[in-house]
Amino acid sequence: MANGSIDTAALSANRPIVISGPSGAGKSTILKRLFDEYPDKFGFSVSHTTRAPRVGEQHGREYYFVTRGEFQDLVEKKGFVEHAQFGGNCYGTSIRAVEEIAEKGRICILDIEMEGVKQVANHPTFPRPRFLFLSPPSLEVLEQRLRSRATDKEDAILKRLNQARVEMEFARSGEAPHEKIVVNDDLEKAYQEVKEFIVGQEP
Ligand SMILES: Nc1ncnc2c1ncn2[C@@H]1O[C@H](COP(=O)(O)OP(=O)(O)OP(=O)(O)O)[C@@H](O)[C@H]1O
């Protein structure tokens, strides 16, 4: 559906799932396994961005590449379920992109950070998705995992840990929309709990 009306039928038949949690909590690891186990069941929406395409990137595949003006228009029309700026560029998940996944009969998985979660939860028209928070067992364990992942420099690790503290406090506060918090201590157990939340009780 286009032109501002929301395909609530598709979105309630295949309710999107918002998964959030600190960087390093294990979201990618768990989602990859879920997509491998259920290859036809899920989808990631294609985001909008104002950054320039990189070599090999295609409009509509990696991102919808738009101008700042086009991006702003969609913000004003409340066409994004959530949007943010990183490194001077705007990024957003459009309602339309999420609908497209639901219209294919798939569950859209939205892997988004805390500010985005708040926007989705407070969106004026977008039907409420289901919210899951993936937590590391502790900040100490998170620090070890970020260090052993070895993808970040020291200052990036410290920033992620600070942000993790804020996200974990938010998740435990009464303001957070999460229906479930899964603690990723033992990976197998966490995976089964995530799977039960996502697949075990549809829609
Ligand atoms: N239960 C676990 N026990 C031990 N190590 C784990 C566990 N879960 C994930 N890891 C490891 O922790 C690191 C972080 O996991 P991952 O990259 O999936 O996190 P993420 O939440 O997707 O982070 P980002 O948001 O930065 O992409 C990885 O090296 C992963 O192999």
The ligand as an SDF file (V2000), in Angstrom:
LIG
                    3D

 31 33  0  0  0  0  0  0  0  0999 V2000
   26.6910  -16.4360   24.7400 N   0  0  0  0  0  0  0  0  0  0  0  0
   27.8820  -16.0630   24.2720 C   0  0  0  0  0  0  0  0  0  0  0  0
   29.0020  -16.4850   24.8710 N   0  0  0  0  0  0  0  0  0  0  0  0
   30.2150  -16.1030   24.4470 C   0  0  0  0  0  0  0  0  0  0  0  0
   30.4240  -15.2640   23.4020 N   0  0  0  0  0  0  0  0  0  0  0  0
   29.3530  -14.8060   22.7590 C   0  0  0  0  0  0  0  0  0  0  0  0
   28.0170  -15.1720   23.1400 C   0  0  0  0  0  0  0  0  0  0  0  0
   27.1400  -14.5460   22.3210 N   0  0  0  0  0  0  0  0  0  0  0  0
   27.8850  -13.8300   21.4490 C   0  0  0  0  0  0  0  0  0  0  0  0
   29.2040  -13.9830   21.7020 N   0  0  0  0  0  0  0  0  0  0  0  0
   30.3370  -13.3170   21.0200 C   0  0  0  0  0  0  0  0  0  0  0  0
   30.2580  -11.9450   21.4160 O   0  0  0  0  0  0  0  0  0  0  0  0
   30.6860  -11.0880   20.3360 C   0  0  0  0  0  0  0  0  0  0  0  0
   29.5780  -10.0690   20.0530 C   0  0  0  0  0  0  0  0  0  0  0  0
   28.4600  -10.7090   19.4170 O   0  0  0  0  0  0  0  0  0  0  0  0
   27.7140  -10.0210   18.1550 P   0  0  0  0  0  0  0  0  0  0  0  0
   28.7140   -9.4890   17.1890 O   0  0  0  0  0  0  0  0  0  0  0  0
   26.6980  -11.0060   17.6970 O   0  0  0  0  0  0  0  0  0  0  0  0
   26.9970   -8.7930   18.9170 O   0  0  0  0  0  0  0  0  0  0  0  0
   25.9530   -7.6980   18.3800 P   0  0  0  0  0  0  0  0  0  0  0  0
   24.9660   -7.5000   19.4840 O   0  0  0  0  0  0  0  0  0  0  0  0
   25.4210   -8.1010   17.0570 O   0  0  0  0  0  0  0  0  0  0  0  0
   26.8620   -6.4100   18.2470 O   0  0  0  0  0  0  0  0  0  0  0  0
   26.7280   -5.1470   17.2050 P   0  0  0  0  0  0  0  0  0  0  0  0
   25.4420   -4.4620   17.5860 O   0  0  0  0  0  0  0  0  0  0  0  0
   27.9580   -4.3390   17.5180 O   0  0  0  0  0  0  0  0  0  0  0  0
   26.7190   -5.7120   15.8170 O   0  0  0  0  0  0  0  0  0  0  0  0
   30.9750  -11.9990   19.1600 C   0  0  0  0  0  0  0  0  0  0  0  0
   32.3740  -12.1970   19.0750 O   0  0  0  0  0  0  0  0  0  0  0  0
   30.2390  -13.2980   19.5020 C   0  0  0  0  0  0  0  0  0  0  0  0
   30.8550  -14.4300   18.9130 O   0  0  0  0  0  0  0  0  0  0  0  0
  1  2  1  0
  2  3  1  0
  2  7  2  0
  3  4  2  0
  4  5  1  0
  5  6  2  0
  6  7  1  0
  6 10  1  0
  7  8  1  0
  8  9  2  0
  9 10  1  0
 10 11  1  0
 11 12  1  0
 11 30  1  0
 12 13  1  0
 13 14  1  0
 13 28  1  0
 14 15  1  0
 15 16  1  0
 16 17  2  0
 16 18  1  0
 16 19  1  0
 19 20  1  0
 20 21  2  0
 20 22  1  0
 20 23  1  0
 23 24  1  0
 24 25  2  0
 24 26  1  0
 24 27  1  0
 28 29  1  0
 28 30  1  0
 30 31  1  0
M  END
$$$$
